[in-house]
Amino acid sequence: MQALFRIGKGEPPPVPNTLSNDARDFILKCLQVNPNNRPTAAELLHHSFVRRSLSTSLGSASPYHGRQN
């Protein structure tokens, strides 16, 4: 909740340094106060953080792996 107040005041909330650079960049892009500076959902789907997460999450441990439509 505190993050919302900070964003509303034009202050980005702190993003932990323990996250990967891709994760930090993704979060900071999502938290842009000005909607004109914020990427669209479609643009975010092409972010390297999401692309990497999608490709690794669809491995053999995924319930969708090998599933036929």
Summary of the structure (lengths in Angstrom):
residues: 69
radius of gyration: 15.6
end to end distance: 40.9
largest distance: 48.8
contacts: 131
relative contact order: 0.11
helix: 45%
strand: 0%
